[in-house]
Amino acid sequence: MKVLFNNYILVFLLLSAGAGALAQSVPNPSENIDFLVTYGQNSVKAKGDDDNVQIVFFLVPASQRGPVYIRVFDPAIGPKYDDVSGSVDTQTKFSIYGGKGAFSSKDARSADPVGNYKSGVMLATKTFGAAPQTGDNWHVFGPLNPMEGENVEAVGGRVFKVVVEGLKGNDGNVYKFFLSAKKDSNIEVEGANAFAFEYTFRLLKKDKVTHIYPFIERSVVSVTQYNYDFDTDGEILIYSVSKRHHKAASSGDVNWASSKHLITEEEKNTTIDIQILKKGAEPNNIVVYITNQYNEPVPFYAVPIGGPPKYKYKTTLKVR
């Protein structure tokens, strides 16, 4: 596990050099995802949430002296954005963790919420139920002292973890995050960034492409992508510096699909682009995560490190 942790350190150093405002919005425009989604524990799995838990991490650089705020858009449940089944009977719990183990605990970095995934020190928590009719509101966690995040010296910063739990009920709660330097508006924290090891999210409308951007560090020789409850609603493709329109397995209704993909030498220390093309007109939720050859989850970054990958065409020169 020490080797994997050191690999994360390398990736964070690369990411910190190019992080900006988009990196602090989760999800963000580069991913082409409107909302993350978490359903109540009494929902049917056909809604597209496999475990009713979502975990997101924020890295605050050591240079940040002022407080930071984790802002949540539409944390409660109402008719405008959320998937309401009858009257709202669902509660969603948002909790912020820092301190030792918040990120470094192995369970915190798992794709499944098992074991000690709520590791660290709980800094704030709030449970939301029914929302006002509009739903266009932000809830603010903070101010958070950057010193309260888990200190990861090698990355030059401190890490906060957000755990979202669907409690009782059967409704679907959609939301988004922003790490801000201000309480009342979305102002970037210079040098900060965000990442996750699994996404449960709402797909955009028909014929739109969603992007997932994992970074492939040097030791990775293969990745396996997993997706849940895609409802045979389109196709999943992988693009990279050496892959173009590379097909990946996609799931049907209430089941998992996976496919293993070898990593070329050119793809190491680069970002790959997992593209999800939705074909149907009906709303659809999906779960996605990726592992390396050791079955260790690979993190997705809010913005692609080095930018979206560009396929390198190979030409053959014939000498007569």
Secondary structure by P-SEA (a helix, b strand, c coil): caaaaaaaaaaaaaaaacccccccccccccccccbbbbbcccccccccccccbbbbbbbbcccccbbbbbcccccccccccccccccccbbbbbbbbbcccccccccccccccccccccccccbbbbbccccccccbbbbccccccccccccccccbbbbbbbbbbccccbbbbbccccccccccccccccccccccccccccccccbbbbbbbbbcccccbbbbbbcccccccbbbbbccccccbbbbbccccbbbbbbbbbccccccbbbbbbbbbcccccccbbbbbbccccbbbbbbcccccccbbbbbbbbbbcc
